[in-house]
Amino acid sequence: MNYDILLDNIKRIHFIGIGGSGMCPLAEILNSEGYQLSGSDMNEGETLDRIKGYGIPVYMGHRAENIDGAELVVYSAAIKEDNPERKAAVEQGIPCIERSVMLGVVTRRYKRSIAVSGTHGKTTTTAMLSQVLIGSGFDPSAIIGGKLPFIGGNSYVGQSDIIVCEACEYVDTFLQLNPFISIILNIDADHLDYFKNLDNIKKSFNKFAKQTTGLLVINGDDQNTLDAVNDVDIEKITYGFGENCDYRAENISADKGVHEQFDIYYKGELLTNIKLIVPGKHNIYNALAAAATAHYLGATPKEIAENLHKFGGVHRRFEILGTPEGITVADDFAHHPTELTATLNAAMNMGFKKVWAIFQPHTFSRTALLLDDFAEALKIPDVAIISEILPVRETNTYNIYSTDLGAKVPNSVCLDTFEEITDYVCKNAKEGDLILTMGGGNVYMCANMIYNQLKYNEENK
């Protein structure tokens, strides 16, 4: 079925799991276009409050009658086939599509759709680019995988023909998209439970690149990316540190490791100077990708520099909770060895007395298949604390445990629960230290527990 045409002939759409971070932005955009929406969810929350604020009816809990009157049903990836609302839709012959399919439908309605792909940095780069374009008056729509303080959420509904969104490679969901501009930040071995090997990942990115209609913006320093797009016959822009890159970072100087300052040269000519307030070499790459794309679209060097300087990060990307008792508590989404390495190297250069990294391994398959790489990354901080592995969607057929990782990391401590970790860290961390929680799961809860305990200690001295 051609769902692009379907959207032209219906008015009523029901979202199962409407409060999800990927569902809410789509609902906001379609609501702004005049569609009559309804939705259901199991949990109250900030995104659900936002949806209700538009006057969209939301049902708590999933029941067959919730879809009454719907002409199309959209469900999130977490919604299984036996969900009563999905079953009712199938029984009633109502078209039923997964969220990634709807993302493709929605983004194709914009003349200049921009998809940000890559193994690492998607959310930060999508947020950076969105902030630059919004701040420069382009009025794009945006769908971001994390909360951007600049817009007070993870989505923005603009009135122009531009939309910026993340393009996730897991289970090939990004192949539902046909962007005008595709950004490929990097390609690395990840999601091996699905892809099996790096070659298959490159093949998927090759397909994605070939579905792009206008321009590829690619990391000219990343060989895997260059391999993946080598035979793609479309206009390409490269960025990076290398001499052959169209957009190149030069004269890089770090302000005590906290700020990254550098010049951007475009085809050998100075374009502008950038001063970031988010740390790390990886964020220079992210900023280059955002700058190159914004410049192509017509943003001025001054607009690019000013808006990148204002970018303060995304929720769960080196997010600093506070400094109770003079101890900095921060949280980061890093859950792959490459991400851990980049973030921890940045942290170690920021002048803290001691860096405590608290890592929650995310999935048994990733932990087992990348065990040695994780161990190398966790050797970077002064102390690594490893919690038990978060299973997510898996059972432990790999017979892997956090102690297997800990055994390969000197100065590491393995503690199963957040309560044990909080107690240990709060007793041992000192003024001037950094405590950094890391992982793709719920380890941010541990950061909050540590912050609250240190705050309590500070107030009750």
DAGI-V322214 format. One record per pair of residues at least 12 apart in sequence whose C-alpha atoms are under 8 Angstrom apart, sorted by sequence separation. I is the first residue (numbers start at 1). J is the second residue. D is the distance in whole Angstrom. If there is no record, write none. Layout:
i->(I,I)
j->(J,J)
d->(D,D)
This chain:
i->(15,130,142,143,189,250,251,261,262,318,319,389,402,73,142,143,249,250,261,262,291,318,319,344,388,389,141,142,187,249,250,260,261,317,318,388,141,142,187,249,250,260,261,316,317,318,387,73,140,141,142,248,249,259,260,316,317,386,39,41,43,127,140,141,247,248,259,260,316,317,38,39,40,41,42,67,126,140,141,216,218,220,221,247,248,259,260,37,38,39,40,41,42,66,131,139,140,141,215,216,217,218,219,220,221,246,247,258,259,260,36,37,38,39,40,41,42,64,65,139,140,143,209,214,215,216,217,218,219,220,221,246,247,258,259,260,386,18,19,40,41,62,63,64,67,73,75,77,123,127,139,140,141,142,143,144,145,170,213,214,215,216,217,218,219,221,246,258,260,287,357,13,15,17,18,19,40,62,63,64,67,72,73,74,75,76,77,123,138,140,141,142,143,144,202,206,210,215,217,220,245,246,257,258,11,12,13,14,15,16,17,18,24,28,62,64,71,72,73,74,75,76,123,139,140,141,142,143,171,202,205,206,209,210,257,11,12,13,14,15,16,17,19,24,27,64,70,71,72,73,74,75,138,140,170,171,205,220,221,260,264,357,422,426,11,12,13,14,15,16,17,19,72,74,202,203,220,318,335,356,357,359,361,364,384,418,421,425,12,19,21,40,202,206,335,355,356,357,358,359,360,361,363,364,386,388,20,24,39,182,335,354,355,356,357,358,359,360,361,362,363,364,384,385,386,387,388,418,419,422,426,19,74,354,355,356,357,358,359,360,361,362,363,383,384,385,386,387,388,418,422,426,19,175,272,354,356,358,360,361,362,363,365,382,383,384,385,386,387,388,18,178,182,271,272,275,360,362,363,364,368,375,379,383,385,386,387,419,177,181,274,363,364,374,375,378,379,387,418,422,19,172,175,179,180,181,184,186,273,276,277,348,364,368,175,178,179,180,181,182,183,184,185,186,272,275,276,277,278,337,344,348,364,365,367,372,375,376,130,174,177,178,179,180,181,182,183,184,185,274,275,276,277,278,340,364,371,375,387,129,169,178,179,180,181,182,183,184,187,249,274,276,277,278,345,169,175,181,186,188,337,341,344,364,372,385,187,337,340,341,344,126,186,187,336,340,126,186,249,338,341,126,185,248,337,184,247,361,123,122,122,240,247,16,239,113,114,116,240,112,113,114,115,116,117,118,239,111,112,113,114,115,116,117,118,119,239,110,111,112,113,114,115,116,117,118,390,110,113,115,117,14,23,110,239,22,237,14,20,107,12,13,14,16,12,13,14,15,16,17,18,12,13,14,15,16,17,11,12,13,14,15,16,282,10,13,281,10,17,280,16,122,280,115,121,114,117,118,120,280,281,113,114,115,116,117,118,119,120,219,280,112,113,114,115,116,117,118,119,120,279,112,113,114,115,116,117,118,119,16,108,111,112,114,116,118,119,107,108,219,108,119,218,104,105,107,217,100,103,104,100,103,104,101,217,23,26,100,217,22,26,356,358,360,362,354,355,356,357,358,359,360,361,362,353,354,355,356,357,358,359,360,362,26,352,353,354,355,356,357,358,359,360,352,353,355,357,360,352,360,359,257,258,257,258,256,257,256,257,256,340,185,4,185,3,327,327,335,185,326,327,328,330,332,334,335,326,327,328,329,330,331,332,333,334,335,183,325,326,327,328,329,330,331,332,333,334,326,327,328,329,330,331,332,333,327,332,331,331,26,330,25,329,22,329,329,22,21,21,32,321,324,29,316,25,28,322,325,25,321,324,325,25,324,325,21,325,324,190,128,132,128,121,125,129,133,150,124,125,128,129,132,136,149,125,126,129,149,121,125,129,148,149,133,148,149,136,147,148,135,136,146,147,146,146,132,136,132,135,193,192,193,192,132,191,131,132,190,131,192,128,131,128,127,124,124,123,124,120,120)
j->(27,142,154,155,201,262,263,273,274,330,331,401,414,86,155,156,262,263,274,275,304,331,332,357,401,402,155,156,201,263,264,274,275,331,332,402,156,157,202,264,265,275,276,331,332,333,402,89,156,157,158,264,265,275,276,332,333,402,56,58,60,144,157,158,264,265,276,277,333,334,56,57,58,59,60,85,144,158,159,234,236,238,239,265,266,277,278,56,57,58,59,60,61,85,150,158,159,160,234,235,236,237,238,239,240,265,266,277,278,279,56,57,58,59,60,61,62,84,85,159,160,163,229,234,235,236,237,238,239,240,241,266,267,278,279,280,406,39,40,61,62,83,84,85,88,94,96,98,144,148,160,161,162,163,164,165,166,191,234,235,236,237,238,239,240,242,267,279,281,308,378,35,37,39,40,41,62,84,85,86,89,94,95,96,97,98,99,145,160,162,163,164,165,166,224,228,232,237,239,242,267,268,279,280,34,35,36,37,38,39,40,41,47,51,85,87,94,95,96,97,98,99,146,162,163,164,165,166,194,225,228,229,232,233,280,35,36,37,38,39,40,41,43,48,51,88,94,95,96,97,98,99,162,164,194,195,229,244,245,284,288,381,446,450,36,37,38,39,40,41,42,44,97,99,227,228,245,343,360,381,382,384,386,389,409,443,446,450,38,45,47,66,228,232,361,381,382,383,384,385,386,387,389,390,412,414,47,51,66,209,362,381,382,383,384,385,386,387,388,389,390,391,411,412,413,414,415,445,446,449,453,47,102,382,383,384,385,386,387,388,389,390,391,411,412,413,414,415,416,446,450,454,48,204,301,383,385,387,389,390,391,392,394,411,412,413,414,415,416,417,48,208,212,301,302,305,390,392,393,394,398,405,409,413,415,416,417,449,208,212,305,394,395,405,406,409,410,418,449,453,51,204,207,211,212,213,216,218,305,308,309,380,396,400,208,211,212,213,214,215,216,217,218,219,305,308,309,310,311,370,377,381,397,398,400,405,408,409,164,208,211,212,213,214,215,216,217,218,219,308,309,310,311,312,374,398,405,409,421,164,204,213,214,215,216,217,218,219,222,284,309,311,312,313,380,205,211,217,222,224,373,377,380,400,408,421,224,374,377,378,381,164,224,225,374,378,165,225,288,377,380,166,225,288,377,225,288,402,166,166,167,285,292,62,285,161,162,164,288,161,162,163,164,165,166,167,288,161,162,163,164,165,166,167,168,169,289,161,162,163,164,165,166,167,168,169,441,162,165,167,169,67,76,163,292,76,292,70,76,163,69,70,71,73,70,71,72,73,74,75,76,71,72,73,74,75,76,71,72,73,74,75,76,342,71,74,342,72,79,342,79,185,343,179,185,179,182,183,185,345,346,179,180,181,182,183,184,185,186,285,346,179,180,181,182,183,184,185,186,187,346,180,181,182,183,184,185,186,187,85,177,180,181,183,185,187,188,177,178,289,179,190,289,176,177,179,289,173,176,177,174,177,178,176,292,99,102,176,293,99,103,433,435,437,439,432,433,434,435,436,437,438,439,440,432,433,434,435,436,437,438,439,441,106,432,433,434,435,436,437,438,439,440,433,434,436,438,441,434,443,443,346,349,349,350,349,350,350,351,351,438,285,105,286,105,429,430,438,289,430,431,432,434,436,438,439,431,432,433,434,435,436,437,438,439,440,289,431,432,433,434,435,436,437,438,439,440,433,434,435,436,437,438,439,440,435,444,444,447,143,447,143,447,143,450,451,145,145,146,157,448,451,157,444,154,157,451,454,155,451,454,455,156,455,457,154,458,458,336,286,290,287,282,286,290,294,311,286,287,290,291,294,299,312,289,290,293,313,286,290,294,313,314,299,314,315,303,314,315,303,304,314,315,315,316,303,307,304,307,365,365,366,366,307,366,307,308,366,308,369,308,311,311,314,313,314,314,317,338,339)
d->(8,6,8,5,7,6,6,7,5,6,5,7,7,8,5,7,6,5,6,7,6,5,6,8,7,6,7,5,8,6,6,8,4,7,5,5,5,7,7,5,7,6,6,6,5,8,7,7,8,4,8,5,7,7,5,5,6,7,8,7,7,6,7,4,6,5,6,7,5,8,6,6,5,7,6,6,6,5,7,7,7,5,8,6,7,5,7,6,5,5,4,5,5,7,7,5,7,7,6,6,6,6,6,5,6,8,5,7,6,6,8,7,6,6,6,6,7,5,8,6,6,8,7,7,5,5,5,5,5,6,7,6,7,7,5,7,7,5,8,6,7,7,6,5,8,7,8,6,6,6,6,7,6,5,6,6,7,7,8,7,6,6,6,6,6,6,5,5,8,7,8,7,8,7,6,6,6,6,6,8,7,6,6,6,6,6,7,5,7,5,5,5,5,6,7,5,6,8,8,7,8,8,7,8,8,6,6,6,6,6,6,6,7,7,6,8,6,5,5,5,5,5,6,8,5,6,6,7,6,8,6,6,7,8,7,5,5,5,5,4,5,5,8,8,8,5,8,7,6,6,6,6,8,7,8,8,8,8,8,7,8,6,7,7,6,6,7,5,7,7,7,8,8,6,8,7,6,8,8,6,8,7,8,7,8,8,8,8,8,7,7,7,5,7,7,5,6,6,6,6,6,7,7,8,7,8,7,7,8,7,7,8,5,5,5,5,5,5,7,6,6,6,7,6,6,6,7,8,8,7,7,5,7,6,7,6,6,6,6,7,5,5,5,6,5,5,5,5,5,5,5,6,5,8,6,8,7,7,6,6,7,6,8,7,6,6,6,6,5,7,7,8,6,6,7,7,7,7,8,7,7,6,6,8,7,8,6,8,8,6,5,7,8,8,8,7,7,7,8,8,8,7,7,7,6,7,7,8,7,6,6,8,6,6,6,5,5,5,6,6,6,6,6,6,7,8,5,8,8,8,8,7,8,7,8,8,6,8,7,7,7,5,6,5,5,5,5,5,5,7,5,8,7,6,8,7,6,6,8,8,8,7,8,6,6,6,6,7,8,8,7,7,6,6,7,8,8,7,6,7,6,5,7,7,8,8,6,5,6,8,7,7,7,6,7,8,7,6,7,8,7,6,8,8,6,7,7,7,7,6,8,6,7,8,8,8,7,8,7,6,6,6,6,6,6,8,6,5,5,5,5,5,5,5,8,8,7,5,7,7,6,6,6,5,6,8,7,6,8,6,7,6,7,7,7,8,8,6,8,7,7,5,8,7,5,6,6,6,6,6,8,5,5,5,5,5,6,7,7,6,6,6,7,6,6,7,7,8,8,7,7,7,7,6,7,6,7,8,7,8,7,5,6,6,6,6,5,7,7,8,5,8,5,5,5,5,5,5,6,8,6,5,6,6,6,6,6,5,5,7,8,7,7,8,8,6,6,8,7,8,7,7,8,5,8,8,7,6,8,5,8,7,7,6,8,7,8,6,7,7,7,8,7,8,7,7,6,6,6,6,6,6,6,6,5,5,5,5,5,5,5,5,6,8,6,5,6,6,6,6,6,6,8,5,8,7,7,7,6,6,8,7,8,5,6,7,5,6,7,7,8,8,5,7,7,7,7,7,7,8,5,7,7,7,6,5,5,5,6,6,6,5,6,6,5,5,7,6,6,5,5,5,5,5,5,5,6,8,6,6,6,6,6,7,5,7,8,6,6,8,7,6,7,8,8,6,7,7,8,8,8,7,6,8,7,7,7,7,5,7,6,7,7,5,8,7,6,7,8,8,8,7,8,5,5,7,8,7,7,6,7,7,7,8,7,8,8,8,7,6,7,7,7,7,5,8,6,6,7,8,8,6,5,6,8,7,8,6,6,6,8,8,7,5,7,7,6,7,8,8,7,7,7,7,7,6,8,8,8,7)
